[in-house]
Amino acid sequence: MKKFLYDYFKLSEKNTDIKTELLAGLTTFLAMAYILAVNASVLSTEGTGMDFKAVLTATAIAAIVGTLIMGLVANFPIALAPGMGINAFFTYTIIFTFGFTWQQALAATFVAGIIFLLLSLSGVREAVINAIPNDLKYAIGGGIGLFIAYIGLKHSGLIVLKSTHPELSLLGEGATQFDPILALIGLAITAVLYIRKFKGAIFYGIIATSVIGMFLGNVPLPTDIFAWPAPPPFGAFLEGFKGLGDVGYIEFGIVVFSLLFVDFFDTAGTLVSVGEAADLLDENGILKDSSKALLADSTATVVGAIVGTSSTTSFIESLAGIEAGGRTGLTAVSTAFFFFIFLFLSPLLSVITDAVTAPALIFVGVLMAGQLKRIEWEKIEIAFPAFITLIFMPLTFSIANGIAFGFVAYTLSMVAAGKAKKISPLMWGLTAVFFVYFYTLL
Protein backbone atom coordinates (compact mmCIF):
# COMPACT_ATOMS: atom_id res chain seq x y z
CA MET A 1 0.00 0.00 0.00
CA LYS A 2 2.81 2.42 0.88
CA LYS A 3 4.51 1.89 -2.49
CA PHE A 4 1.18 2.31 -4.29
CA LEU A 5 0.53 5.66 -2.58
CA TYR A 6 4.03 6.91 -3.36
CA ASP A 7 3.70 5.88 -7.01
CA TYR A 8 0.08 6.96 -7.61
CA PHE A 9 0.37 10.41 -6.02
CA LYS A 10 4.03 10.91 -7.01
CA LEU A 11 5.01 11.73 -3.43
CA SER A 12 8.77 11.44 -3.94
CA GLU A 13 8.60 13.64 -7.04
CA LYS A 14 6.79 16.30 -5.00
CA ASN A 15 9.26 15.95 -2.12
CA THR A 16 6.63 14.92 0.43
CA ASP A 17 5.57 11.84 2.40
CA ILE A 18 2.41 10.09 3.58
CA LYS A 19 2.46 11.51 7.12
CA THR A 20 2.84 15.08 5.86
CA GLU A 21 0.04 14.66 3.32
CA LEU A 22 -2.36 13.19 5.88
CA LEU A 23 -1.58 15.95 8.37
CA ALA A 24 -2.08 18.55 5.62
CA GLY A 25 -5.44 17.00 4.77
CA LEU A 26 -6.55 17.22 8.39
CA THR A 27 -5.33 20.82 8.54
CA THR A 28 -7.33 21.72 5.43
CA PHE A 29 -10.41 20.04 6.88
CA LEU A 30 -10.12 21.88 10.18
CA ALA A 31 -9.65 25.19 8.35
CA MET A 32 -12.82 24.68 6.30
CA ALA A 33 -14.90 22.50 8.65
CA TYR A 34 -16.96 25.58 9.44
CA ILE A 35 -18.63 25.28 6.02
CA LEU A 36 -20.65 22.27 7.18
CA ALA A 37 -22.52 24.29 9.79
CA VAL A 38 -22.31 27.70 8.10
CA ASN A 39 -23.60 26.57 4.68
CA ALA A 40 -26.44 24.66 6.30
CA SER A 41 -27.28 27.73 8.40
CA VAL A 42 -27.31 30.13 5.41
CA LEU A 43 -29.39 27.87 3.16
CA SER A 44 -31.88 27.01 5.92
CA THR A 45 -32.43 30.67 6.86
CA GLU A 46 -36.02 31.18 7.95
CA GLY A 47 -38.15 31.59 4.87
CA THR A 48 -36.22 29.36 2.45
CA GLY A 49 -37.96 26.14 3.52
CA MET A 50 -34.74 24.11 3.61
CA ASP A 51 -33.85 21.85 6.56
CA PHE A 52 -30.58 22.51 8.43
CA LYS A 53 -29.61 18.88 9.05
CA ALA A 54 -30.49 17.79 5.51
CA VAL A 55 -28.41 20.60 4.01
CA LEU A 56 -25.51 19.73 6.33
CA THR A 57 -25.52 16.21 4.91
CA ALA A 58 -25.75 17.52 1.33
CA THR A 59 -22.85 19.90 2.02
CA ALA A 60 -20.67 17.03 3.24
CA ILE A 61 -21.57 14.82 0.25
CA ALA A 62 -20.73 17.56 -2.26
CA ALA A 63 -17.45 18.24 -0.48
CA ILE A 64 -16.50 14.56 -0.38
CA VAL A 65 -17.26 13.89 -4.06
CA GLY A 66 -15.56 17.02 -5.37
CA THR A 67 -12.49 16.67 -3.15
CA LEU A 68 -12.03 13.00 -4.03
CA ILE A 69 -12.15 13.77 -7.76
CA MET A 70 -9.66 16.59 -7.23
CA GLY A 71 -7.29 14.28 -5.35
CA LEU A 72 -7.65 11.07 -7.36
CA VAL A 73 -7.95 12.53 -10.87
CA ALA A 74 -6.12 15.87 -10.78
CA ASN A 75 -3.66 14.93 -8.00
CA PHE A 76 -3.99 18.43 -6.54
CA PRO A 77 -3.97 19.22 -2.77
CA ILE A 78 -7.19 21.22 -3.16
CA ALA A 79 -10.45 20.65 -1.30
CA LEU A 80 -13.91 21.60 -2.52
CA ALA A 81 -17.19 22.43 -0.79
CA PRO A 82 -20.24 24.63 -1.32
CA GLY A 83 -18.80 28.13 -1.49
CA MET A 84 -19.25 31.06 0.85
CA GLY A 85 -20.78 34.06 -0.84
CA ILE A 86 -22.53 32.00 -3.47
CA ASN A 87 -24.63 30.37 -0.72
CA ALA A 88 -25.70 33.86 0.37
CA PHE A 89 -26.55 34.64 -3.27
CA PHE A 90 -28.59 31.40 -3.35
CA THR A 91 -30.61 32.43 -0.30
CA TYR A 92 -30.91 36.19 -0.32
CA THR A 93 -30.94 36.89 -4.07
CA ILE A 94 -32.34 33.83 -5.82
CA ILE A 95 -34.95 32.91 -3.19
CA PHE A 96 -35.74 36.14 -1.35
CA THR A 97 -35.22 38.70 -4.17
CA PHE A 98 -36.18 36.77 -7.32
CA GLY A 99 -38.86 34.80 -5.48
CA PHE A 100 -37.64 31.33 -6.49
CA THR A 101 -38.51 28.31 -4.37
CA TRP A 102 -35.48 26.49 -2.98
CA GLN A 103 -36.16 23.68 -5.46
CA GLN A 104 -36.05 26.17 -8.37
CA ALA A 105 -32.81 27.61 -6.98
CA LEU A 106 -31.35 24.09 -7.00
CA ALA A 107 -32.56 23.65 -10.59
CA ALA A 108 -30.69 26.81 -11.61
CA THR A 109 -27.60 25.51 -9.81
CA PHE A 110 -27.90 22.20 -11.64
CA VAL A 111 -28.14 23.90 -15.07
CA ALA A 112 -25.17 26.12 -14.25
CA GLY A 113 -23.25 23.03 -13.16
CA ILE A 114 -23.95 21.22 -16.42
CA ILE A 115 -22.72 24.25 -18.37
CA PHE A 116 -19.60 24.33 -16.11
CA LEU A 117 -19.01 20.70 -16.96
CA LEU A 118 -19.35 21.20 -20.71
CA LEU A 119 -17.02 24.22 -20.62
CA SER A 120 -14.49 22.20 -18.62
CA LEU A 121 -14.59 19.26 -21.05
CA SER A 122 -14.23 21.63 -24.01
CA GLY A 123 -11.14 23.28 -22.55
CA VAL A 124 -12.69 26.76 -22.56
CA ARG A 125 -12.32 27.26 -18.81
CA GLU A 126 -8.70 26.15 -18.92
CA ALA A 127 -7.98 28.56 -21.78
CA VAL A 128 -9.57 31.44 -19.88
CA ILE A 129 -7.53 30.82 -16.73
CA ASN A 130 -4.31 30.50 -18.71
CA ALA A 131 -5.07 33.75 -20.56
CA ILE A 132 -4.91 35.80 -17.34
CA PRO A 133 -1.73 37.94 -17.34
CA ASN A 134 0.79 36.93 -14.68
CA ASP A 135 0.64 40.30 -12.89
CA LEU A 136 -3.11 39.90 -12.48
CA LYS A 137 -2.61 36.34 -11.24
CA TYR A 138 -0.30 37.65 -8.52
CA ALA A 139 -2.82 40.37 -7.68
CA ILE A 140 -5.57 37.77 -7.49
CA GLY A 141 -3.44 35.73 -5.10
CA GLY A 142 -2.66 38.72 -2.90
CA GLY A 143 -6.29 39.86 -3.00
CA ILE A 144 -7.51 36.45 -1.91
CA GLY A 145 -4.99 36.64 0.91
CA LEU A 146 -6.58 39.90 2.07
CA PHE A 147 -10.03 38.37 1.59
CA ILE A 148 -9.34 35.26 3.62
CA ALA A 149 -7.64 37.27 6.39
CA TYR A 150 -10.65 39.57 6.45
CA ILE A 151 -12.94 36.54 6.85
CA GLY A 152 -10.90 35.44 9.87
CA LEU A 153 -10.90 38.94 11.38
CA LYS A 154 -14.63 39.40 10.84
CA HIS A 155 -15.82 35.99 11.97
CA SER A 156 -13.70 36.06 15.12
CA GLY A 157 -15.08 39.46 16.11
CA LEU A 158 -11.76 41.28 15.83
CA ILE A 159 -13.47 43.53 13.29
CA VAL A 160 -17.05 44.51 14.03
CA LEU A 161 -19.10 45.97 11.18
CA LYS A 162 -21.21 48.92 12.27
CA SER A 163 -23.81 50.66 10.12
CA THR A 164 -21.35 53.37 9.06
CA HIS A 165 -17.86 51.90 9.44
CA PRO A 166 -15.88 48.88 10.64
CA GLU A 167 -14.04 49.13 13.94
CA LEU A 168 -11.57 47.10 15.99
CA SER A 169 -13.00 45.26 18.96
CA LEU A 170 -11.23 43.14 21.56
CA LEU A 171 -14.45 41.97 23.21
CA GLY A 172 -16.64 41.36 20.18
CA GLU A 173 -20.25 42.45 20.21
CA GLY A 174 -20.92 41.17 23.73
CA ALA A 175 -18.94 41.93 26.89
CA THR A 176 -18.77 38.24 27.79
CA GLN A 177 -17.50 37.10 24.41
CA PHE A 178 -13.72 36.69 24.31
CA ASP A 179 -13.46 35.20 20.82
CA PRO A 180 -11.33 38.11 19.51
CA ILE A 181 -8.81 37.65 22.35
CA LEU A 182 -8.70 33.89 21.70
CA ALA A 183 -8.13 34.58 18.01
CA LEU A 184 -5.20 36.88 18.84
CA ILE A 185 -3.71 34.26 21.16
CA GLY A 186 -4.06 31.61 18.46
CA LEU A 187 -2.56 33.92 15.85
CA ALA A 188 0.46 34.60 18.09
CA ILE A 189 0.96 30.86 18.70
CA THR A 190 0.68 30.07 14.98
CA ALA A 191 3.11 32.84 14.04
CA VAL A 192 5.71 31.74 16.61
CA LEU A 193 5.47 28.10 15.51
CA TYR A 194 5.82 29.07 11.85
CA ILE A 195 8.72 31.46 12.46
CA ARG A 196 10.46 28.69 14.40
CA LYS A 197 9.94 26.47 11.29
CA PHE A 198 7.74 24.04 13.22
CA LYS A 199 6.30 21.59 10.67
CA GLY A 200 2.51 21.67 10.72
CA ALA A 201 2.48 25.03 12.51
CA ILE A 202 -0.99 25.99 11.30
CA PHE A 203 -2.52 22.65 12.32
CA TYR A 204 -0.99 22.73 15.78
CA GLY A 205 -2.04 26.35 16.09
CA ILE A 206 -5.66 25.26 15.54
CA ILE A 207 -5.33 22.51 18.16
CA ALA A 208 -3.70 24.84 20.72
CA THR A 209 -6.34 27.50 20.14
CA SER A 210 -9.13 24.95 20.68
CA VAL A 211 -7.65 23.74 23.96
CA ILE A 212 -7.07 27.26 25.27
CA GLY A 213 -10.60 28.19 24.23
CA MET A 214 -12.01 25.32 26.26
CA PHE A 215 -10.12 26.52 29.35
CA LEU A 216 -11.34 30.09 28.79
CA GLY A 217 -14.87 28.82 28.41
CA ASN A 218 -15.68 30.30 25.01
CA VAL A 219 -15.11 27.07 23.07
CA PRO A 220 -17.86 24.64 24.09
CA LEU A 221 -17.13 21.08 25.06
CA PRO A 222 -19.01 18.67 22.78
CA THR A 223 -22.14 17.27 24.42
CA ASP A 224 -22.10 14.17 22.23
CA ILE A 225 -19.80 12.41 19.78
CA PHE A 226 -21.85 10.33 17.36
CA ALA A 227 -24.94 11.27 15.32
CA TRP A 228 -26.52 9.65 12.28
CA PRO A 229 -26.61 12.02 9.30
CA ALA A 230 -30.03 13.23 8.16
CA PRO A 231 -31.09 12.23 4.63
CA PRO A 232 -30.39 15.01 2.09
CA PRO A 233 -33.13 16.40 -0.22
CA PHE A 234 -31.93 14.13 -3.03
CA GLY A 235 -33.45 14.96 -6.42
CA ALA A 236 -35.45 17.95 -5.15
CA PHE A 237 -33.99 20.03 -8.00
CA LEU A 238 -36.26 18.16 -10.45
CA GLU A 239 -39.29 19.76 -8.82
CA GLY A 240 -37.67 23.12 -9.48
CA PHE A 241 -38.16 22.81 -13.23
CA LYS A 242 -41.91 22.92 -12.65
CA GLY A 243 -43.50 26.34 -12.68
CA LEU A 244 -40.49 28.25 -14.04
CA GLY A 245 -42.98 30.37 -15.96
CA ASP A 246 -44.16 31.77 -12.64
CA VAL A 247 -40.75 33.23 -11.82
CA GLY A 248 -39.90 34.05 -15.45
CA TYR A 249 -37.57 32.37 -17.91
CA ILE A 250 -35.53 35.54 -18.32
CA GLU A 251 -35.03 35.72 -14.56
CA PHE A 252 -34.04 32.05 -14.56
CA GLY A 253 -31.46 32.77 -17.28
CA ILE A 254 -30.03 35.71 -15.31
CA VAL A 255 -29.69 33.54 -12.22
CA VAL A 256 -27.95 30.77 -14.18
CA PHE A 257 -25.57 33.31 -15.74
CA SER A 258 -24.78 34.81 -12.34
CA LEU A 259 -24.07 31.37 -10.86
CA LEU A 260 -21.85 30.59 -13.86
CA PHE A 261 -19.92 33.83 -13.46
CA VAL A 262 -19.33 33.63 -9.72
CA ASP A 263 -18.30 29.97 -9.66
CA PHE A 264 -16.16 30.29 -12.81
CA PHE A 265 -14.03 33.14 -11.54
CA ASP A 266 -14.03 32.20 -7.86
CA THR A 267 -12.55 28.88 -8.98
CA ALA A 268 -10.16 30.56 -11.40
CA GLY A 269 -8.82 32.84 -8.70
CA THR A 270 -8.53 30.04 -6.16
CA LEU A 271 -6.76 27.64 -8.54
CA VAL A 272 -4.24 30.30 -9.59
CA SER A 273 -3.46 31.23 -5.98
CA VAL A 274 -3.31 27.68 -4.67
CA GLY A 275 -1.32 26.60 -7.73
CA GLU A 276 1.26 29.29 -7.00
CA ALA A 277 1.57 28.26 -3.35
CA ALA A 278 1.79 24.52 -4.13
CA ASP A 279 4.23 24.96 -7.05
CA LEU A 280 1.65 23.72 -9.56
CA LEU A 281 2.38 26.43 -12.15
CA ASP A 282 4.85 25.96 -14.98
CA GLU A 283 7.58 28.42 -15.98
CA ASN A 284 5.02 30.54 -17.84
CA GLY A 285 2.72 30.81 -14.84
CA ILE A 286 0.19 28.36 -16.32
CA LEU A 287 -1.54 25.82 -14.06
CA LYS A 288 -0.49 22.29 -14.98
CA ASP A 289 -3.36 19.88 -15.73
CA SER A 290 -5.90 22.58 -14.88
CA SER A 291 -8.55 20.82 -17.00
CA LYS A 292 -8.69 17.99 -14.46
CA ALA A 293 -9.09 20.42 -11.56
CA LEU A 294 -11.86 22.26 -13.38
CA LEU A 295 -13.58 18.94 -14.11
CA ALA A 296 -13.61 18.17 -10.38
CA ASP A 297 -15.11 21.57 -9.61
CA SER A 298 -17.88 21.39 -12.21
CA THR A 299 -18.77 17.77 -11.40
CA ALA A 300 -19.04 18.63 -7.71
CA THR A 301 -21.45 21.48 -8.50
CA VAL A 302 -23.72 19.09 -10.42
CA VAL A 303 -23.59 16.52 -7.59
CA GLY A 304 -24.24 19.22 -5.01
CA ALA A 305 -27.36 20.40 -6.84
CA ILE A 306 -28.61 16.82 -7.09
CA VAL A 307 -28.23 16.14 -3.36
CA GLY A 308 -29.51 19.58 -2.34
CA THR A 309 -26.96 22.35 -1.85
CA SER A 310 -25.62 25.46 -3.58
CA SER A 311 -22.69 25.58 -6.01
CA THR A 312 -19.50 23.75 -5.00
CA THR A 313 -16.15 25.38 -5.61
CA SER A 314 -12.44 25.01 -4.86
CA PHE A 315 -11.74 26.31 -1.36
CA ILE A 316 -9.06 28.89 -0.68
CA GLU A 317 -8.68 27.35 2.79
CA SER A 318 -6.79 24.58 0.98
CA LEU A 319 -3.82 26.91 1.44
CA ALA A 320 -3.80 26.01 5.13
CA GLY A 321 -3.04 22.40 4.20
CA ILE A 322 -0.50 23.45 1.59
CA GLU A 323 1.31 25.57 4.16
CA ALA A 324 1.29 22.46 6.39
CA GLY A 325 3.22 20.63 3.65
CA GLY A 326 0.51 19.19 1.38
CA ARG A 327 1.63 18.90 -2.24
CA THR A 328 -0.39 16.09 -3.85
CA GLY A 329 -3.87 14.65 -4.23
CA LEU A 330 -3.30 12.52 -1.13
CA THR A 331 -3.91 15.70 0.87
CA ALA A 332 -7.29 16.10 -0.84
CA VAL A 333 -8.19 12.43 -0.34
CA SER A 334 -7.33 12.82 3.34
CA THR A 335 -9.55 15.90 3.59
CA ALA A 336 -12.44 14.02 1.93
CA PHE A 337 -11.96 11.20 4.45
CA PHE A 338 -12.36 13.61 7.36
CA PHE A 339 -15.50 15.08 5.79
CA PHE A 340 -16.90 11.55 5.63
CA ILE A 341 -15.95 10.80 9.24
CA PHE A 342 -17.55 14.01 10.46
CA LEU A 343 -20.81 13.07 8.78
CA PHE A 344 -21.14 10.78 11.79
CA LEU A 345 -19.20 12.88 14.31
CA SER A 346 -20.87 16.20 13.61
CA PRO A 347 -21.31 17.03 17.36
CA LEU A 348 -17.52 17.39 17.60
CA LEU A 349 -17.67 20.32 15.19
CA SER A 350 -18.74 22.46 18.12
CA VAL A 351 -15.08 22.90 19.16
CA ILE A 352 -14.03 24.25 15.73
CA THR A 353 -15.40 27.75 16.23
CA ASP A 354 -14.74 30.90 14.22
CA ALA A 355 -12.22 32.03 16.81
CA VAL A 356 -10.33 28.75 16.45
CA THR A 357 -10.08 28.88 12.65
CA ALA A 358 -9.45 32.64 12.49
CA PRO A 359 -5.70 32.44 13.30
CA ALA A 360 -5.18 29.94 10.46
CA LEU A 361 -7.09 32.11 7.99
CA ILE A 362 -5.29 35.31 9.00
CA PHE A 363 -1.86 33.70 8.87
CA VAL A 364 -2.54 32.14 5.47
CA GLY A 365 -3.49 35.64 4.33
CA VAL A 366 -0.10 36.87 5.51
CA LEU A 367 1.67 34.18 3.50
CA MET A 368 -0.40 34.81 0.37
CA ALA A 369 0.38 38.53 0.44
CA GLY A 370 3.95 37.57 -0.46
CA GLN A 371 2.83 37.13 -4.08
CA LEU A 372 2.38 40.89 -4.38
CA LYS A 373 6.15 41.41 -4.53
CA ARG A 374 6.15 39.88 -8.04
CA ILE A 375 3.90 42.59 -9.47
CA GLU A 376 5.61 45.30 -11.54
CA TRP A 377 4.43 48.12 -9.27
CA GLU A 378 6.66 50.65 -11.03
CA LYS A 379 4.42 50.39 -14.12
CA ILE A 380 1.22 52.30 -13.38
CA GLU A 381 -0.70 50.46 -16.11
CA ILE A 382 0.00 47.28 -14.12
CA ALA A 383 -0.17 48.74 -10.60
CA PHE A 384 -3.64 50.25 -11.10
CA PRO A 385 -5.53 47.07 -12.10
CA ALA A 386 -3.51 45.02 -9.61
CA PHE A 387 -4.52 47.31 -6.76
CA ILE A 388 -8.15 47.38 -7.89
CA THR A 389 -8.17 43.56 -8.00
CA LEU A 390 -6.74 43.00 -4.54
CA ILE A 391 -8.68 45.76 -2.74
CA PHE A 392 -12.12 44.98 -4.21
CA MET A 393 -12.07 41.36 -3.04
CA PRO A 394 -12.31 42.02 0.71
CA LEU A 395 -14.29 45.26 0.36
CA THR A 396 -17.02 43.65 -1.79
CA PHE A 397 -16.66 40.32 0.05
CA SER A 398 -16.30 38.56 -3.30
CA ILE A 399 -13.34 37.07 -5.15
CA ALA A 400 -15.32 37.23 -8.39
CA ASN A 401 -16.07 40.95 -8.02
CA GLY A 402 -12.39 41.71 -7.41
CA ILE A 403 -11.42 39.81 -10.56
CA ALA A 404 -14.16 41.51 -12.59
CA PHE A 405 -13.18 45.05 -11.59
CA GLY A 406 -9.51 44.21 -11.98
CA PHE A 407 -9.92 42.84 -15.50
CA VAL A 408 -11.86 45.90 -16.66
CA ALA A 409 -9.22 48.15 -15.07
CA TYR A 410 -6.47 46.16 -16.81
CA THR A 411 -8.03 46.58 -20.26
CA LEU A 412 -8.59 50.29 -19.65
CA SER A 413 -5.02 50.79 -18.41
CA MET A 414 -3.38 48.93 -21.29
CA VAL A 415 -5.41 50.88 -23.87
CA ALA A 416 -4.53 54.16 -22.17
CA ALA A 417 -0.85 53.18 -22.17
CA GLY A 418 -0.94 52.46 -25.90
CA LYS A 419 -0.48 48.73 -25.34
CA ALA A 420 -3.82 47.48 -26.63
CA LYS A 421 -2.06 44.96 -28.89
CA LYS A 422 -0.81 43.14 -25.78
CA ILE A 423 -4.37 42.40 -24.70
CA SER A 424 -5.34 38.89 -25.76
CA PRO A 425 -8.67 38.26 -27.55
CA LEU A 426 -9.87 36.31 -24.51
CA MET A 427 -9.15 39.27 -22.23
CA TRP A 428 -11.16 41.52 -24.56
CA GLY A 429 -14.00 39.00 -24.45
CA LEU A 430 -13.84 38.71 -20.67
CA THR A 431 -13.97 42.48 -20.30
CA ALA A 432 -17.19 42.52 -22.34
CA VAL A 433 -18.60 39.69 -20.19
CA PHE A 434 -17.81 41.63 -17.03
CA PHE A 435 -19.69 44.68 -18.33
CA VAL A 436 -22.73 42.42 -18.85
CA TYR A 437 -22.24 41.06 -15.32
CA PHE A 438 -22.18 44.59 -13.88
CA TYR A 439 -25.39 45.33 -15.75
CA THR A 440 -27.12 42.35 -14.07
CA LEU A 441 -26.19 43.82 -10.69
CA LEU A 442 -27.98 47.13 -11.41
N, C-alpha and C positions, 0 to 999 in steps of 0.2 A: 504493500500500500504506500509506503514512504517513497519508494522509487517512482511509483505511478504518479504521485502528487508532484514530485520534483520535475518529472518529464512533461506531464500534461500542462502544468501552469508555468513551466520554464523558470522555476525558482532560482536555480543557480545562475541562469543568464541575467536575472533581475537582481542578483546579489541579495537574496533574502532567504528566509527559511520558514518552516512550517509554524514554529512557535510564534515568530514575529507576525506572520500573516493572520494567525488565529487571534492574537492579541489585538491587532489592528482592526479586525472585523468586529470584535467586541467593543472596541473604542468607538468605531463608527456607529454601531447600534446604540450605545449609550448616548452618543451625541445627538442622535435623531429619534430616540425612543419616544420623545415627547409627541411626535406626530401621531402616534396611535390614539392618545387621548385628545390631543388638540384637534385633529382632523374630525374625529367623531363628534367633538363638541361643536365645532363650527357648522358641520353639515346637519346636525340635529337641533340647531337653534330653534327655539319655539316659533312655530309657524311654518316650518318646512315640511313637517310630517314624517321626517326620518327618525329612526330609532338609534340611540347612542350605541348600544351594545352591538347591534347588527352592523353599523357603520364601522365600529372598531374592528370587527372581524374582517369586513371587506377591505379595510385599510391594510391590515396585516397580510391578507392574501395577495393583494396587488403588489405590495412591497416584496414579498417572498418570490413571486413569479418573475417580476422585473429584475430583481437583484440576482437571482439564479441565472437568468439568461445573460445578464451582463458579465457575470463571473465565468460561466461555463462556455459561452460562445465568444464573447469579446475578450475575455481574460483581462478585464480592467478592474481595478480596486474601487469601483464606484457602486454605491447603493442607490436604489430607487424607492420612492414612496409617493403617495398623493401629495402634491405640492402645496406649500403655504402660499397664500396670495390668490392662487387660482381656486382654492376651496372657498375663500371669501367671495370671489367673483361668482362662483357657483350658487352660493346662498343669497348674497345680498343684491346681486345684479340679475342673475338669470331667474331666480325664484321670486324675490321680493320686488324687483323693479320691472322686469319683463312679464311677470305674472305666470311663469311656467310652473307646472307641478314638478315635484322632485323626479318623477319618472321621465318627464319630458326633458329635464335638465340632463339626466343620464343618457337619454337618447341622443342629445346634441353632443355629449362627450363621446359616445360610441362612434358617431359619424366622424367627428374630428379625429378620433383615434384611427379609424380606417384610412382616412386621408393621410395621416401621419405615416401609417404603415406603407402605403403606396409610394409616398414621396421618399421614404427611406429605401425601399427596394429599388426605386428608379435611380437612386444616387443623387437626387436633387438636393436633399438636405445636406449631404456630405459636401457637395460642391459649394453650397452657400456658406457653410462654416469655414471651408478652406479659402474662400474668397475674401474673408475678413482681413484687412491689413494688420500686420503684426503689432503696430503701435496701438491699434484699437483693441487687439486681443489682450495686450498688457493692461490697458485701461479697464477693460472688462474685468480682468482678474483683480486689479486693485479695487475697483468699485464693488465687486462682490465681497471683497475683504471688509470694506467699510460697512456694507449691507449686513453681513453676518455678525460683525461686531455690534452693530446697532441693535440687531435682534436680541443679542445677549444682554446688552445694556438696558433695553426697554423691558424685556420679559423679567429680568431680575429686579426691576424697580430702581435701578441706579439712575435711570432717566425717566421722569414722570411727565407725560404729555398733558399740559393744561390747555384750556380753550384758546389761549393766545400765543403761548410759547412753551418749549420744553425747558425743564429745569432739573438740576442735579438734586438727588434726594438720597440721604443715607438711611432713612427709616421707611422708605416706600410711602404708600398712601395711608397706611395705618401705623399708629405709634407702637403697636406691638409686633409689627412685622419687621424682622431683621434680615430679610432676604438680600437686600443690597449689601449689607455688611458681610454676610456669608459669601456672596459672590466675590467681593473684594479679597476676602481671605483665600478663597479658592484660586483666584487669579494670581495672587502672590505666590502661593504654593506651586502652581503650574509653571509660572515664570522661573522660579528658583530651580525647580527640577530640570526644566529645559535648558537653562543657562549652564547648569552643571552637567549637561549632556547625559541626563538620566534617560535611558531607553524606555519608551512608553510613558513619557512625562505627562501627556495629556490624559491618558487613561488613569494613571495613578492620581492625578489631580482631581478627576471626577470622583474616584473612590474616597479620597481624603476629605473632599468637600461634603460628600454624603454623610460620612461618619461624624464630622464636626457639626453638621446640621442637625443630626439626631441628638447630640449632646446639648446643643443650643435650644432644641425644642421646636425649630421651625421646619424640620424635615420629618414628616410623620413616620412612625414605625408601621410596617404593613400589618394589617389586622388579619390577613389570611395569606395563603400562598398559592393554592390551586383554585382554578375556576374553569368550568367548561365554556368554550366560546359559544356565543349566540350565533344562530344561523344567519348568514348575510341575505340581503334582498336579491337573491340570484335571479337574473332574467327580468327584473322589474323594468329595465330600460325598454323592453318590447311594448309595454303598455304606453310608454311615452310617445310612440309614433301615432297613437290614436288621438284624434282631436287637435292636431297641429294647426288646423285651420282656425281654431279658436284663438290661438296666440299669434298667428300670422306666419306665413312661410318666409316672408322677408325678415321678420324678427328672428326666426329660427336660423336663417342663413347668417345673419349678423353675429348671433351667438356662436355658431360653429366657427366662423372666421376668427372671432376674438379668441376662442379656445385654441385654435390652430396657431395664431400669432404668439400668444403668451407661452404656450408649451414649447413651440419651435425655438424661440429665442432665449427662454429660460434655460432650456437644455443646451443650446449652442454656447451660451455664456458659461454654464457650469462645466461642460466638457472641455472647453478651452482652458479654463482656470485649473481644473483638476488635472488635465493633461500636462500642463506646464509644471505643476507641483510634483507629479508622479513620473516625470521624464517620459511622457508618452508622445511628445511632439518630435518630428524629425528636424533636420537642420534648417528647413525652410519654415518652421513654425506650424507645420500641418499635422493634425492629429492622425496617428497611425491607426488603420483599421477602424476609422470612425463610423463606417457604415454598419458595422456589427453593434456598436454602442447605440446608434440611433435606432436600430432594429429592436433592441431590448427596450428602449424607451417607448417606442410606438406600440409595441406588442403589449407592454404593461398597461398602457392607457386603455387599450381595447379590453383587456382582462378586467381592469378596474371598473370600467363602465358595466361590464356584464355582471360582476358580483355586487356592484352597488356603491361606487365611490367616485369622486371627482378625478380629474386627469392626474396621471402618474408621471413623474419626471425625475431626472437625475438629481440627487441631493448634494448641495454644496457642503453639507456636513461630512461628506466622504473625506474631505480634507483632514478631518480630525484623525481618521484611521491612517491616511497617507503620512501625516506627520508622526504617527506612531510606528511607521516603518512599512506599511502595506504597499505593495508594488504590483501585485498580480490579482487575477480573478479569485484566488483562494480567499483573499480578504472579503470579497463580495459574497462568496459562498458561505463563509463564516457568519457574516452579517445576516444573511437570509436564514441561517440556522437559528440564530438568536431570536429573530422575528417569529419563527415557528414555535420555539420554546415558550416565548412570552404570550403566545395565543392561549396557553394553558396556565401561565404564571402571571397573568395581568395584574393581580393585586400587588405584586412586587414593584410595579411601575410607580407606586406612590412615593418611593424614595428618590426617584429621578425627577426632581422638581426643576423649575426654571432657574432657580438660584444655583443648582448643582451643575447644570449644563452651561450656564452663562460663561464661566471662566474658560471653558474649552472653546466656545464660539468666539469670545473676544480675543483669545490668544491666537486662534487660527486667523482671525482678521489681521492681527499684527504681522503674522508670517506672510500672508497674501499681499500685504501692502508693499512687500519687497519687490514685486514685479514692476512697480511704478518707476524704478530707477532705470529701466530699459527704454522708457519712452524718450523720444528726442524733444525734450522740453524747450530747447533753444529755438525750435522751429514753431512759430506761433500757429501755423496752419495745422500742425500736429497737436500742439499743447491745448488749443481751444477745444476741439472735439474730444480729446482725451479727458480733459477736466469735466466737460459736460457729461460724459459717460459715467465717470466715477462718482460725481456728486449727485446725479439724478437718481441713482439706484437707491441709496438710503432715504433720500428726501421724498421720493414718491413711493417708497416701500415696494419697489418692483424692479427686478433685474431687467425684464423686458422693456420697461419704459426707459431705463438708462441707456440700453442699447439703441432703442429707437431714436431718442434725442441725439445720441452721440453720432449715429450714422448720418442723420440729416445734417448735423453740424460739420461732419467730415466732408461731405459732398460740397456744402457751401464754402468751406474753407479752401478746399483744393481748387474750386472754380475761381474764387477770389484771388488765389495765389498764382493763377495762370497755369495750373497743373491738371486741368480737366482730363487730359489724355491719360493720366495715371490712374484714373478711376475706372475700375473694371465694369463691364456691362452688367454684371450681377449686382454690384454696388449701386449703379444707377437704378436698376430695377427695384432693389430693396428700399431705396430712398422713396421711390414712388409708392411702394407698399406701405411704408410708414406714414406717408401723408394720408393715405386712405384710412389707416388705423387711427390716426389722430381725429379724423373726421367722425369716426364711429363713436369717439369719446365725447363729442360735442352734445 
